[in-house]
Amino acid sequence: MNTEQREQFYRSEVFGSSTNQHMNFRCTKALRNWLCTQALMERRDYGSVIRRLLTWAAEQEGFDRNGI
């Protein structure tokens, strides 16, 4: 994703479906550090970065974020 696509995702997240579900997952320390660093570089919460990356990967597998 380029910078414009990232910003478009973050804007759509604000006006899209509510994020009222909570889910925990385990990851390596290196991945956690990378996610936190990426969030700092994008000036976002690391949860937003995780949602963006997870949504992108899920769409590659057939997930439709506009579906029900």
Beta strands, then each sheet from edge to edge (+ up, - down):
end
